Amino acid sequence: MKLTFVLSIIALAVLSSCGSIKPEAPEIVVEENYEIPKAEPSYIKIPIKINLKPYFDETDNGIDRTFIGEESQCSGVSIKYHFNRDPIKFEGKGSKLNFDVDGKYRLWLNYCAACSDMFSSEEYCLTSRVYASCGVGEPMRKIHVGYETKIGVAKDFKLKSETKLRTIKALSPCKITVFNYDATSRLETEVEAVLKDLEKDIDKEISAIDLRPDMEATWEVMNEPIDLEGYGFLELRPKYIAMDDIVYKGDTAYFNAVLKAYPRILSQESGRKVKPLPNLSTYRDRDGFDINMNVYSRYDSLSNILTRNVAGTELEVKGKTVIFDSIQIYGANNKQLHIKINFSGSKSGEVYLTGTPVFVADSQFISFPDLEFDVKSKSALLKSAKWFFDKKITNMLRQETEIDLSPYMDTLREELNKNLAMELDEGVNMSGKVEEITIEMIQPRGDQLHIQLHSLGKLEIVMD
């Protein structure tokens, strides 16, 4: 009988020493009443380069290529002309565009020395008219015409222009020897009146050019979430767009667009609807981009970092062995986080600790200086493993849960840079570089961390 009792006591002790520790999980009571810092708008300056040749070709095709005119008078020289233009050559220089047109002309002239209306209701020539021509029955004569225009973008993204005739010059003079007459200047005067009327036609064709479809395609793509492959999804969330004056070089237009945006990074796509492209806002110059970004990250990422720091760590405490296997952020309790630790060794199981994350922006370090066992875990340990309360364990855990987040910001910066180089749409390419990214604030929430990031860099869009 005594032997049986002794054996029972020994078995109970063995079972007690080898039993798994699994306390109740702490309650997650989250009162998210912390004051969220107001989301400051981010301004992204985007140099944009547009190849205008397709638009110029469209303008060229919309303008007449042949011009016919005449001025008849009884006495003196009467003139009739036929002018054919070549395709318009567009060349940008600074804030203006030059439109140069080479053409060919032919002239029909007639001359009357004197006229009278003495015996008629209409004047008639008193002498025989003398007829002559240039470019008729021979190669047509050459002429050069030049326009100058300044093009801007209206609020609705249509181009607006103000075109002026810059020069007109007959390259092949027309001199009539039979009545000693130089028709060159007369031709230039006659054609100039017609070509000045053409200024309105050019402006009309240019004003029909609409950049909105290209900008809408770009706007839609910039509203799409960017997969950061393991770091969540970046949403730029632009709200407004402005453009400065266009500068031209050759057939390419250069200008800066500034987006007012409220970017954020989420653990998963939000599925938000994209608002239509707004009309242009008033432009204010910026340099590159200066982004304040809200990041909402599930605790999985932080749990993985903590596990990498702690997994496999072995401690000897009062003759007992503790091997830490994994750490998981279980959830938040107001400003504190519950941390679940799985362990093995002399005892196996899981315990919960609670600590307040402290973030130092200057060093980009996060730590849990007040990390302690949760009340329910303390109760379970008191019953079966008092030795687990040794400060050696809590000190080690506090030390191992101190994380330098700078390397992770460097990795995030590299991932952002990789995803900023992309084709937004056919013929629309974006490139950019994040030069600096830092964490400004960390705040625990129910099932995720609210992090505010600040980043500096440059972005560029090229439209071919």
Beta strands, then each sheet from edge to edge (+ up, - down):
strand 1: 20-21
strand 2: 42-51
strand 3: 66-71
strand 4: 76-85
strand 5: 89-94
strand 6: 96-112
strand 7: 115-116
strand 8: 124-125
strand 9: 130-134
strand 10: 141-153
strand 11: 159-170
strand 12: 175-176
strand 13: 181-182
strand 14: 226-227
strand 15: 233-235
strand 16: 238-243
strand 17: 247-250
strand 18: 252-261
strand 19: 264-266
strand 20: 289-298
strand 21: 314-317
strand 22: 320-333
strand 23: 336-345
strand 24: 348-355
strand 25: 358-360
strand 26: 365-367
strand 27: 372-373
strand 28: 403-404
strand 29: 422-425
strand 30: 428-444
strand 31: 448-463
sheet 1: 1+ 24+ 23- 22+ 21-
sheet 2: 1+ 24+ 27-
sheet 3: 3+ 4- 6+ 5- 17+ 18- 2+ 20- 19- 15+ 14-
sheet 4: 3+ 4- 6+ 5- 17+ 18- 2+ 31+ 30- 29+
sheet 5: 3+ 4- 6+ 9-
sheet 6: 3+ 4- 6+ 10- 11+
sheet 7: 3+ 4- 6+ 5- 17+ 18- 16+
sheet 8: 7+ 8-
sheet 9: 12+ 13-
sheet 10: 25+ 26- 28+
end
